[in-house]
Amino acid sequence: MKNIMHWALLLAFVFLAANCGAAREQIRTQSLTEREGVFQEVTTVDEPPPGFADVVVRASLKTHLSGEGALLECKNSPHGGPFYHFTLNIDGQAVTWKVPGLRENLPVVKDRHSQDEGDGMKYGLEKRIRLRAGTHRIFFDVPEENYAKTVTVNLQDGKSSTLEFQPTYPRYKWGHPAFRLGFLGFNALFNNTSSN
């Protein structure tokens, strides 16, 4: 029986390691630009010209402060560090932003919990992207978390849309803020509608 448990644990470890390697390879590949001219970042809020559309990409992630992590966390963990990288790849054109963290301490409100309550480091991204109207495949990743998500959106000619990547964290346990327990992934909302 002991032997079976050892083999089961070994197989589980190999499976997890293989999946992490596959995700890491996908993130590395999608971080490279294969095409140019698919999109451009714009800083004005003017309406897009005919044939084009804008999409405002928003993402945020909160971590514990540096040095406050779990026992198994390595010393060079990015959690609580000065920045995180967020990568976006639209139809083969990629860009990576180095997003600075801001210390955030949201108070705990009695009987009302927020996943961001407590003291931590918050990394927030908001970029306006202009591209041709139509259907586009958007790959979003956070390399430090070894996490990626792909969504397909249909952008209307001359319109502005929003694509928001909202973080998900484990449920509350014993009063701890959810972000302190780790990061699970992102829910994608396109114009306030789930794109999962």
N, C-alpha and C positions, 0 to 999 in steps of 0.2 A: 504494500500500500504506500509506504514511504517513497519507494522508487517511482511509482506512478505520479505522485505529487511533484517530485523533482522534475520528471519529464514534462509534466503539464506546465510547470513554472518556466522551464527552459523554452518550451514552444511559445508560450505567451510573450516572453522577453524577445525572442527572435522575431515574432510577428510585429510587435511594437517597434522594434529597431528598423525592420524593413519598411514599415509605413512611414516612420520619421524620415528615413532616407529618401523615399519616393516623394514625399511632400517637399523636402529640402531641394531635391532636383527640379521639381516642377517650379518652385519659387525662383531658383537660379535661372532656369530657362526663360520663364516669363518676364524676368527683370531685364532681359536683353531686347533691344529694338531690332525688329526684322524689317520694318517699313517706316518710312518718314511721311509727313504730311497728312496723317490721319486726323490729328487734332492739334489745337494750340491752346495754351493757357491765355485767358483774357482777364484784364483787370477792370474793364468798364462794365457797366450794367446796361449798355445800349442793347436794343433788340438785335438779334442776329440777322444778317442779310438773307435775302431769299436763297433757298436751297440749303441753309444751315440751321443748326439748333445749338442751344447752350444746355449744358448739364452742370449743375452745381454739385460737386462731390464733397460730402462731409463724412468725417470719421473721427471717433475719439476712443481713447483707451486710458484707463486709470490703473496704476500699479501702487503697491506699497512703496514706502520710501527706501532708499538704498540702505542695506544693512539690516532691514527688518523682515527679511524673507524667511522661508521655511528652512529647516535644518538641511534638507537635501539640495538647496539652491547653491550653485557654484559661486565663487567669489567674483567672477567677472560677469555676473548677471546684469542685464540691461535695466532691470526693474529699479525704478527710482532714479535712474541716470539722467544725464542732461538732455538726451534726445532719443527718439525712435525713428526708424525709417518706415515710410508708407510708400508702397509701389503700386502704380496703376498701369495696366497694359490694355489699350483699346485697339482691337483688330491688328495687333502686331507692333504698334508703337508704344514704347514703355517710357515711363518717367518715375524717378524715385525722389521723394522729398525727405529731407532731414528735418523732422518736426521737433521743436524744443518743448521740453516739459515745463509745466507750471505747477508749483506746489498748491494744492487745494485742500482745504479743511472744511468740509461741510458738516454742520452740527447734526447730532443725532436728535431727531424729533420724537418725542414720546409717542409710542404706538403707531408711528408712521415711518417706515423704512424706505431708504433709497439705496440703490446699488452703489452709489458713489459717496455715501456718507462716510465721514471719517477723514483722517489725515493721509494724504498720498500725493502722488505725482500724476498729473493729467496731461495727456498729449492729444492735441486737437488739430484736425486738418480741415480746411475749407478752401476749395479751389473751383474756379469757374472755367470750364472747358468748352471750346467751340469746335464743332465738327459737322460734317454733312448730315442732313436729316436722314432718317432711316433706322434700320436695325443694326445694333452693334453689340459685340461680345466684349464685356468688361471684366478683366481679371484684377483683383485687388488683393494685396498681401501685406503682411507685417512680418518681415524676415526674422526679427528678434523673437517672435512668438512661434515661428515655424507654422504659420497659419495662412491659408489662402482661400478666397471665395471667388467664384465666377458667376456673373449674372448676364442675362441678355436683356437689352432695353430697346424700345422703339421710340425714337425721338421725332417729334413733329416739326415740320418746316416752320421756321420763324418763331418757335416757342422756346421757353426756358423751362427746364425740368430740374428736379432734385433727386439725387441718389445718395441715400444716407446709410452708412454702415454703423449700426448700433451694437455696442459690445454686449456680450452675454457672459455672465459670471456664475459660479456655483451659488446655490441657495444659501441664505443666511444660516449660520450655525452658532448658537450660544452668544448672540449679540454682535458677532464680528461683521463688519461691513463686507459685502459680497466681493468687492474687487480684491480684498486681501487674501481671498481663498484661491486666487488664480484666474485665468482667462480661458473661456471655453470656445469663443468664436464671435462671429458677427451675424446679426440679422440684417439683410439688405432691404431697404424700403425705397421704392421708386415712386415718386410723387405721393408719398404717405401710404403706399400699398405694398404689402409684403411681396418680395421677389424671390423667396427661398425655394 
